[in-house]
Amino acid sequence: MSTEDTLVEETELKMDASIEALIKDFASYRTGKASPSIVEGIIVEYYGTRTRLKDIAGITSPEPRLLVVQPWDQSAIQDIEKAIIGSSLGISPVSDGRVLRLPIPELSEERRKDLSKQVKKRAEDAKVQVRNHRRDANQGIKDLEKDGAITEDDVKLMQKDVQDITDASVTKIDKLTDAKEQEILEV
């Protein structure tokens, strides 16, 4: 495989990774439905170590509007409760000493609009990442041309390939954003 093929493929992989990160972030936006991804990234101070909630507890969604957090170490339940209360989720955990129940309240219209703005901002950040990958690829193409590894025609073809991948990635981001916004704004 030639260097120019590798450059274009690596660029595509980087752009795909940016989109995957966006999808993962979108899953953490609360839409009024219970999803473990809402809380699994919360950082808990556990025996002096900052640990993600999903690494110290099982998180399930037995009902559409309820999450249950069951710590593997019962002594961590108060630390987990404190971390959830301290997060920006606006969820009040109910503890029975063994598990935490997190009732997911309905979202207000104001909160829905705020979440929609956050989704748009995160999508714009992902587009910036994609454009940065395009810039890096184009610089790599220019470096290959300067080194005499590729011809001027190859440069134009490769830049077109990179631009096509960029356009496809931006379109994917736009579709994901629209779908997430509809999900959030749905009452």
C-alpha positions in Angstrom: 0.0 0.0 0.0 1.4 3.4 -0.9 1.9 6.3 1.4 -0.8 8.4 -0.2 -3.4 5.6 0.3 -2.4 5.4 3.9 -2.7 9.1 4.5 -6.2 9.2 3.1 -7.3 6.1 5.1 -5.7 7.4 8.4 -7.6 10.7 7.9 -10.9 8.8 7.4 -10.2 6.8 10.5 -9.5 9.9 12.5 -12.7 11.6 11.3 -14.7 8.4 12.1 -13.2 8.5 15.6 -14.4 12.0 16.1 -17.9 11.0 15.0 -17.9 8.0 17.4 -16.9 10.3 20.3 -19.8 12.6 19.4 -22.2 9.6 19.4 -20.9 8.6 22.9 -21.3 12.2 24.1 -24.8 12.4 22.7 -25.8 9.3 24.7 -25.0 11.1 27.9 -27.5 13.9 27.3 -30.6 13.2 29.3 -33.8 13.2 27.3 -36.4 12.3 29.9 -35.8 8.6 29.4 -33.6 6.5 31.7 -30.4 5.4 30.1 -27.3 4.2 32.0 -25.1 6.4 29.9 -26.6 9.4 31.6 -24.6 8.6 34.8 -21.9 6.2 34.0 -19.3 8.9 33.4 -19.9 10.7 36.8 -16.6 10.8 38.7 -16.8 9.4 42.2 -14.2 10.0 44.9 -13.6 6.4 45.9 -10.9 5.7 48.5 -9.1 8.8 47.5 -9.1 8.0 43.8 -11.3 9.6 41.2 -13.2 6.8 39.6 -16.0 6.6 37.0 -19.3 5.4 38.4 -19.5 2.6 35.8 -16.2 1.2 37.2 -17.5 0.8 40.8 -21.2 0.0 40.3 -23.7 -1.8 38.2 -26.2 0.6 36.5 -29.5 -0.7 35.2 -32.7 0.8 33.9 -35.6 -1.5 35.1 -38.2 1.1 34.1 -38.4 3.8 31.4 -38.0 6.6 34.0 -35.8 4.9 36.7 -32.1 4.1 37.0 -30.8 1.8 39.7 -27.1 2.1 40.8 -25.8 -0.9 42.7 -22.3 -0.5 44.0 -20.1 -3.5 44.1 -18.7 -2.3 47.4 -21.5 -1.2 49.8 -19.2 1.2 51.6 -19.1 3.4 48.5 -22.8 4.1 48.4 -22.5 7.5 50.2 -19.6 8.6 47.9 -21.7 7.7 44.9 -24.7 9.5 46.2 -22.6 12.6 46.9 -21.2 12.5 43.4 -24.6 12.2 41.8 -26.0 15.1 43.8 -22.9 17.2 42.9 -23.3 16.5 39.2 -25.2 18.8 36.9 -27.9 16.3 36.1 -30.5 17.6 38.6 -31.4 14.1 39.8 -31.9 13.3 43.5 -30.9 9.8 44.4 -33.0 7.7 46.8 -30.9 5.3 48.9 -32.0 2.2 50.8 -28.5 1.5 52.0 -27.8 -1.2 49.3 -28.8 0.5 46.0 -29.5 4.0 44.7 -32.7 4.7 42.8 -32.6 7.6 40.4 -36.0 8.7 39.3 -35.7 10.6 36.0 -38.0 13.6 36.0 -39.7 15.1 33.0 -37.6 17.8 31.3 -39.0 21.3 31.4 -39.2 23.3 28.1 -36.4 25.5 29.3 -34.2 22.5 30.1 -34.9 21.0 26.7 -33.9 24.2 24.9 -30.7 24.3 27.0 -29.8 20.7 26.1 -30.5 21.4 22.5 -28.0 24.3 22.6 -25.4 22.0 24.3 -26.0 19.4 21.5 -25.4 22.0 18.8 -22.2 23.2 20.5 -20.9 19.7 20.8 -21.7 19.0 17.2 -19.8 22.1 16.2 -16.8 21.0 18.2 -16.9 17.7 16.3 -17.0 19.5 13.0 -14.0 21.5 14.0 -12.1 18.3 14.8 -13.0 16.9 11.4 -11.8 20.1 9.7 -8.6 19.9 11.7 -8.1 16.4 10.4 -8.6 17.7 6.9 -6.1 20.4 7.4 -3.5 17.9 8.7 -4.1 15.6 5.8 -3.8 18.4 3.2 -0.5 19.4 4.9 0.7 15.8 4.7 -0.2 15.8 1.0 1.8 19.0 0.4 4.7 17.5 2.2 4.6 14.4 0.0 4.5 16.6 -3.1 7.5 18.7 -1.8 9.5 15.5 -1.2 8.7 14.4 -4.7 6.8 11.3 -3.6 3.7 12.2 -5.6 2.8 14.2 -8.7 0.7 17.3 -9.0 -2.2 15.2 -10.4 -1.9 12.9 -7.4 -2.1 16.0 -5.1 -5.4 17.1 -6.7 -6.9 13.6 -6.5 -5.9 13.1 -2.9 -7.2 16.5 -1.9 -10.5 15.7 -3.6 -10.6 12.4 -1.7 -9.9 14.1 1.6 -12.6 16.8 0.9 -15.1 14.0 0.0 -14.5 12.3 3.3 -14.8 15.6 5.2 -18.1 16.4 3.5 -19.4 12.9 4.3 -18.3 13.3 7.9 -19.9 16.7 8.3 -23.2 15.4 6.8 -23.1 12.5 9.3 -22.6 14.9 12.2 -25.5 17.1 11.0 -27.8 14.0 10.8 -26.8 12.8 14.2 -27.4 16.3 15.6 -30.8 16.7 14.0 -31.9 13.3 15.4 -30.6 14.1 18.9 -32.3 17.5 18.9 -35.7 15.9 17.8 -35.3 13.4 20.6 -34.6 16.1 23.2 -37.4 18.4 22.1 -39.9 15.6 21.9 -42.4 15.9 24.7 
